[in-house]
Amino acid sequence: MMLNKFSNNYWDKYEGYDLDRNGIGDIPYHPVSLYSMVVEQNPNSLLLLRSFMVSLLDKAEKAIPSLTPEHLVDEKPLMRRIKI
């Protein structure tokens, strides 16, 4: 059960698009990467941080989004940072 909700946040790593120009991304953003889940299970894998394997995991995650947890998603990511 997920008690927290991720919605309407700005994510600097979000690479989606906003075709209707309403300031909200058209593609949901998954803030948890597959690599971070691997590191959580096996802390020694942190040694691979900037390796080719991690970039392959990132590419696989974009091609097959079902690899990351479904409940950790921002359905309405903001395209621009909010100025306070």
Phi and psi in radians as a Rosetta constraint file:
Dihedral C 1 N 2 CA 2 C 2 CIRCULARHARMONIC -1.852 0.35
Dihedral N 2 CA 2 C 2 N 3 CIRCULARHARMONIC 2.061 0.35
Dihedral C 2 N 3 CA 3 C 3 CIRCULARHARMONIC -1.605 0.35
Dihedral N 3 CA 3 C 3 N 4 CIRCULARHARMONIC -0.403 0.35
Dihedral C 3 N 4 CA 4 C 4 CIRCULARHARMONIC -1.629 0.35
Dihedral N 4 CA 4 C 4 N 5 CIRCULARHARMONIC 2.591 0.35
Dihedral C 4 N 5 CA 5 C 5 CIRCULARHARMONIC -2.135 0.35
Dihedral N 5 CA 5 C 5 N 6 CIRCULARHARMONIC 2.367 0.35
Dihedral C 5 N 6 CA 6 C 6 CIRCULARHARMONIC -1.870 0.35
Dihedral N 6 CA 6 C 6 N 7 CIRCULARHARMONIC 1.946 0.35
Dihedral C 6 N 7 CA 7 C 7 CIRCULARHARMONIC -2.692 0.35
Dihedral N 7 CA 7 C 7 N 8 CIRCULARHARMONIC 2.494 0.35
Dihedral C 7 N 8 CA 8 C 8 CIRCULARHARMONIC 0.988 0.35
Dihedral N 8 CA 8 C 8 N 9 CIRCULARHARMONIC 0.825 0.35
Dihedral C 8 N 9 CA 9 C 9 CIRCULARHARMONIC -1.946 0.35
Dihedral N 9 CA 9 C 9 N 10 CIRCULARHARMONIC 2.682 0.35
Dihedral C 9 N 10 CA 10 C 10 CIRCULARHARMONIC -1.619 0.35
Dihedral N 10 CA 10 C 10 N 11 CIRCULARHARMONIC 2.257 0.35
Dihedral C 10 N 11 CA 11 C 11 CIRCULARHARMONIC -2.111 0.35
Dihedral N 11 CA 11 C 11 N 12 CIRCULARHARMONIC 2.107 0.35
Dihedral C 11 N 12 CA 12 C 12 CIRCULARHARMONIC -1.184 0.35
Dihedral N 12 CA 12 C 12 N 13 CIRCULARHARMONIC -0.363 0.35
Dihedral C 12 N 13 CA 13 C 13 CIRCULARHARMONIC -1.641 0.35
Dihedral N 13 CA 13 C 13 N 14 CIRCULARHARMONIC 0.052 0.35
Dihedral C 13 N 14 CA 14 C 14 CIRCULARHARMONIC -1.207 0.35
Dihedral N 14 CA 14 C 14 N 15 CIRCULARHARMONIC 2.213 0.35
Dihedral C 14 N 15 CA 15 C 15 CIRCULARHARMONIC -2.029 0.35
Dihedral N 15 CA 15 C 15 N 16 CIRCULARHARMONIC 0.419 0.35
Dihedral C 15 N 16 CA 16 C 16 CIRCULARHARMONIC -1.402 0.35
Dihedral N 16 CA 16 C 16 N 17 CIRCULARHARMONIC -2.927 0.35
Dihedral C 16 N 17 CA 17 C 17 CIRCULARHARMONIC -2.378 0.35
Dihedral N 17 CA 17 C 17 N 18 CIRCULARHARMONIC 2.904 0.35
Dihedral C 17 N 18 CA 18 C 18 CIRCULARHARMONIC -2.307 0.35
Dihedral N 18 CA 18 C 18 N 19 CIRCULARHARMONIC 1.446 0.35
Dihedral C 18 N 19 CA 19 C 19 CIRCULARHARMONIC -1.204 0.35
Dihedral N 19 CA 19 C 19 N 20 CIRCULARHARMONIC -0.582 0.35
Dihedral C 19 N 20 CA 20 C 20 CIRCULARHARMONIC -1.567 0.35
Dihedral N 20 CA 20 C 20 N 21 CIRCULARHARMONIC 0.024 0.35
Dihedral C 20 N 21 CA 21 C 21 CIRCULARHARMONIC 0.943 0.35
Dihedral N 21 CA 21 C 21 N 22 CIRCULARHARMONIC 0.755 0.35
Dihedral C 21 N 22 CA 22 C 22 CIRCULARHARMONIC -1.750 0.35
Dihedral N 22 CA 22 C 22 N 23 CIRCULARHARMONIC 0.075 0.35
Dihedral C 22 N 23 CA 23 C 23 CIRCULARHARMONIC 1.539 0.35
Dihedral N 23 CA 23 C 23 N 24 CIRCULARHARMONIC -0.045 0.35
Dihedral C 23 N 24 CA 24 C 24 CIRCULARHARMONIC -2.026 0.35
Dihedral N 24 CA 24 C 24 N 25 CIRCULARHARMONIC 2.295 0.35
Dihedral C 24 N 25 CA 25 C 25 CIRCULARHARMONIC -1.088 0.35
Dihedral N 25 CA 25 C 25 N 26 CIRCULARHARMONIC 2.532 0.35
Dihedral C 25 N 26 CA 26 C 26 CIRCULARHARMONIC -1.446 0.35
Dihedral N 26 CA 26 C 26 N 27 CIRCULARHARMONIC -0.284 0.35
Dihedral C 26 N 27 CA 27 C 27 CIRCULARHARMONIC -1.972 0.35
Dihedral N 27 CA 27 C 27 N 28 CIRCULARHARMONIC 2.294 0.35
Dihedral C 27 N 28 CA 28 C 28 CIRCULARHARMONIC -1.059 0.35
Dihedral N 28 CA 28 C 28 N 29 CIRCULARHARMONIC 2.651 0.35
Dihedral C 28 N 29 CA 29 C 29 CIRCULARHARMONIC -1.962 0.35
Dihedral N 29 CA 29 C 29 N 30 CIRCULARHARMONIC 2.317 0.35
Dihedral C 29 N 30 CA 30 C 30 CIRCULARHARMONIC -1.797 0.35
Dihedral N 30 CA 30 C 30 N 31 CIRCULARHARMONIC 1.827 0.35
Dihedral C 30 N 31 CA 31 C 31 CIRCULARHARMONIC -1.247 0.35
Dihedral N 31 CA 31 C 31 N 32 CIRCULARHARMONIC -0.277 0.35
Dihedral C 31 N 32 CA 32 C 32 CIRCULARHARMONIC -1.767 0.35
Dihedral N 32 CA 32 C 32 N 33 CIRCULARHARMONIC 2.158 0.35
Dihedral C 32 N 33 CA 33 C 33 CIRCULARHARMONIC -1.584 0.35
Dihedral N 33 CA 33 C 33 N 34 CIRCULARHARMONIC 2.814 0.35
Dihedral C 33 N 34 CA 34 C 34 CIRCULARHARMONIC -1.094 0.35
Dihedral N 34 CA 34 C 34 N 35 CIRCULARHARMONIC -0.672 0.35
Dihedral C 34 N 35 CA 35 C 35 CIRCULARHARMONIC -1.096 0.35
Dihedral N 35 CA 35 C 35 N 36 CIRCULARHARMONIC -0.704 0.35
Dihedral C 35 N 36 CA 36 C 36 CIRCULARHARMONIC -1.132 0.35
Dihedral N 36 CA 36 C 36 N 37 CIRCULARHARMONIC -0.561 0.35
Dihedral C 36 N 37 CA 37 C 37 CIRCULARHARMONIC -1.201 0.35
Dihedral N 37 CA 37 C 37 N 38 CIRCULARHARMONIC -0.646 0.35
Dihedral C 37 N 38 CA 38 C 38 CIRCULARHARMONIC -1.142 0.35
Dihedral N 38 CA 38 C 38 N 39 CIRCULARHARMONIC -0.755 0.35
Dihedral C 38 N 39 CA 39 C 39 CIRCULARHARMONIC -1.118 0.35
Dihedral N 39 CA 39 C 39 N 40 CIRCULARHARMONIC -0.640 0.35
Dihedral C 39 N 40 CA 40 C 40 CIRCULARHARMONIC -1.101 0.35
Dihedral N 40 CA 40 C 40 N 41 CIRCULARHARMONIC -0.665 0.35
Dihedral C 40 N 41 CA 41 C 41 CIRCULARHARMONIC -1.379 0.35
Dihedral N 41 CA 41 C 41 N 42 CIRCULARHARMONIC -0.559 0.35
Dihedral C 41 N 42 CA 42 C 42 CIRCULARHARMONIC -2.450 0.35
Dihedral N 42 CA 42 C 42 N 43 CIRCULARHARMONIC 1.580 0.35
Dihedral C 42 N 43 CA 43 C 43 CIRCULARHARMONIC -1.009 0.35
Dihedral N 43 CA 43 C 43 N 44 CIRCULARHARMONIC -0.437 0.35
Dihedral C 43 N 44 CA 44 C 44 CIRCULARHARMONIC -1.140 0.35
Dihedral N 44 CA 44 C 44 N 45 CIRCULARHARMONIC -0.361 0.35
Dihedral C 44 N 45 CA 45 C 45 CIRCULARHARMONIC -1.260 0.35
Dihedral N 45 CA 45 C 45 N 46 CIRCULARHARMONIC -0.078 0.35
Dihedral C 45 N 46 CA 46 C 46 CIRCULARHARMONIC -1.097 0.35
Dihedral N 46 CA 46 C 46 N 47 CIRCULARHARMONIC -0.379 0.35
Dihedral C 46 N 47 CA 47 C 47 CIRCULARHARMONIC -1.083 0.35
Dihedral N 47 CA 47 C 47 N 48 CIRCULARHARMONIC -0.395 0.35
Dihedral C 47 N 48 CA 48 C 48 CIRCULARHARMONIC -1.555 0.35
Dihedral N 48 CA 48 C 48 N 49 CIRCULARHARMONIC 0.210 0.35
Dihedral C 48 N 49 CA 49 C 49 CIRCULARHARMONIC -0.802 0.35
Dihedral N 49 CA 49 C 49 N 50 CIRCULARHARMONIC -0.913 0.35
Dihedral C 49 N 50 CA 50 C 50 CIRCULARHARMONIC -1.878 0.35
Dihedral N 50 CA 50 C 50 N 51 CIRCULARHARMONIC 0.598 0.35
Dihedral C 50 N 51 CA 51 C 51 CIRCULARHARMONIC -1.657 0.35
Dihedral N 51 CA 51 C 51 N 52 CIRCULARHARMONIC 2.985 0.35
Dihedral C 51 N 52 CA 52 C 52 CIRCULARHARMONIC -1.123 0.35
Dihedral N 52 CA 52 C 52 N 53 CIRCULARHARMONIC -0.590 0.35
Dihedral C 52 N 53 CA 53 C 53 CIRCULARHARMONIC -1.096 0.35
Dihedral N 53 CA 53 C 53 N 54 CIRCULARHARMONIC -0.697 0.35
Dihedral C 53 N 54 CA 54 C 54 CIRCULARHARMONIC -1.170 0.35
Dihedral N 54 CA 54 C 54 N 55 CIRCULARHARMONIC -0.693 0.35
Dihedral C 54 N 55 CA 55 C 55 CIRCULARHARMONIC -1.146 0.35
Dihedral N 55 CA 55 C 55 N 56 CIRCULARHARMONIC -0.585 0.35
Dihedral C 55 N 56 CA 56 C 56 CIRCULARHARMONIC -1.155 0.35
Dihedral N 56 CA 56 C 56 N 57 CIRCULARHARMONIC -0.705 0.35
Dihedral C 56 N 57 CA 57 C 57 CIRCULARHARMONIC -1.075 0.35
Dihedral N 57 CA 57 C 57 N 58 CIRCULARHARMONIC -0.714 0.35
Dihedral C 57 N 58 CA 58 C 58 CIRCULARHARMONIC -1.106 0.35
Dihedral N 58 CA 58 C 58 N 59 CIRCULARHARMONIC -0.732 0.35
Dihedral C 58 N 59 CA 59 C 59 CIRCULARHARMONIC -1.156 0.35
Dihedral N 59 CA 59 C 59 N 60 CIRCULARHARMONIC -0.719 0.35
Dihedral C 59 N 60 CA 60 C 60 CIRCULARHARMONIC -1.123 0.35
Dihedral N 60 CA 60 C 60 N 61 CIRCULARHARMONIC -0.638 0.35
Dihedral C 60 N 61 CA 61 C 61 CIRCULARHARMONIC -1.150 0.35
Dihedral N 61 CA 61 C 61 N 62 CIRCULARHARMONIC -0.647 0.35
Dihedral C 61 N 62 CA 62 C 62 CIRCULARHARMONIC -1.248 0.35
Dihedral N 62 CA 62 C 62 N 63 CIRCULARHARMONIC -0.622 0.35
Dihedral C 62 N 63 CA 63 C 63 CIRCULARHARMONIC -1.325 0.35
Dihedral N 63 CA 63 C 63 N 64 CIRCULARHARMONIC -0.606 0.35
Dihedral C 63 N 64 CA 64 C 64 CIRCULARHARMONIC -2.214 0.35
Dihedral N 64 CA 64 C 64 N 65 CIRCULARHARMONIC 1.425 0.35
Dihedral C 64 N 65 CA 65 C 65 CIRCULARHARMONIC -1.121 0.35
Dihedral N 65 CA 65 C 65 N 66 CIRCULARHARMONIC -0.235 0.35
Dihedral C 65 N 66 CA 66 C 66 CIRCULARHARMONIC -1.244 0.35
Dihedral N 66 CA 66 C 66 N 67 CIRCULARHARMONIC -0.099 0.35
Dihedral C 66 N 67 CA 67 C 67 CIRCULARHARMONIC -1.268 0.35
Dihedral N 67 CA 67 C 67 N 68 CIRCULARHARMONIC -0.436 0.35
Dihedral C 67 N 68 CA 68 C 68 CIRCULARHARMONIC -1.682 0.35
Dihedral N 68 CA 68 C 68 N 69 CIRCULARHARMONIC 2.753 0.35
Dihedral C 68 N 69 CA 69 C 69 CIRCULARHARMONIC -1.080 0.35
Dihedral N 69 CA 69 C 69 N 70 CIRCULARHARMONIC 2.376 0.35
Dihedral C 69 N 70 CA 70 C 70 CIRCULARHARMONIC -1.235 0.35
Dihedral N 70 CA 70 C 70 N 71 CIRCULARHARMONIC -0.620 0.35
Dihedral C 70 N 71 CA 71 C 71 CIRCULARHARMONIC -1.348 0.35
Dihedral N 71 CA 71 C 71 N 72 CIRCULARHARMONIC -0.201 0.35
Dihedral C 71 N 72 CA 72 C 72 CIRCULARHARMONIC -1.769 0.35
Dihedral N 72 CA 72 C 72 N 73 CIRCULARHARMONIC 1.466 0.35
Dihedral C 72 N 73 CA 73 C 73 CIRCULARHARMONIC -2.587 0.35
Dihedral N 73 CA 73 C 73 N 74 CIRCULARHARMONIC 2.479 0.35
Dihedral C 73 N 74 CA 74 C 74 CIRCULARHARMONIC -1.805 0.35
Dihedral N 74 CA 74 C 74 N 75 CIRCULARHARMONIC 1.856 0.35
Dihedral C 74 N 75 CA 75 C 75 CIRCULARHARMONIC -1.231 0.35
Dihedral N 75 CA 75 C 75 N 76 CIRCULARHARMONIC -0.410 0.35
Dihedral C 75 N 76 CA 76 C 76 CIRCULARHARMONIC -2.279 0.35
Dihedral N 76 CA 76 C 76 N 77 CIRCULARHARMONIC 1.182 0.35
Dihedral C 76 N 77 CA 77 C 77 CIRCULARHARMONIC -1.233 0.35
Dihedral N 77 CA 77 C 77 N 78 CIRCULARHARMONIC 2.441 0.35
Dihedral C 77 N 78 CA 78 C 78 CIRCULARHARMONIC -1.374 0.35
Dihedral N 78 CA 78 C 78 N 79 CIRCULARHARMONIC 2.549 0.35
Dihedral C 78 N 79 CA 79 C 79 CIRCULARHARMONIC -1.498 0.35
Dihedral N 79 CA 79 C 79 N 80 CIRCULARHARMONIC -0.439 0.35
Dihedral C 79 N 80 CA 80 C 80 CIRCULARHARMONIC -2.224 0.35
Dihedral N 80 CA 80 C 80 N 81 CIRCULARHARMONIC 2.629 0.35
Dihedral C 80 N 81 CA 81 C 81 CIRCULARHARMONIC -1.188 0.35
Dihedral N 81 CA 81 C 81 N 82 CIRCULARHARMONIC 2.446 0.35
Dihedral C 81 N 82 CA 82 C 82 CIRCULARHARMONIC -1.447 0.35
Dihedral N 82 CA 82 C 82 N 83 CIRCULARHARMONIC 2.227 0.35
Dihedral C 82 N 83 CA 83 C 83 CIRCULARHARMONIC -1.555 0.35
Dihedral N 83 CA 83 C 83 N 84 CIRCULARHARMONIC 2.240 0.35
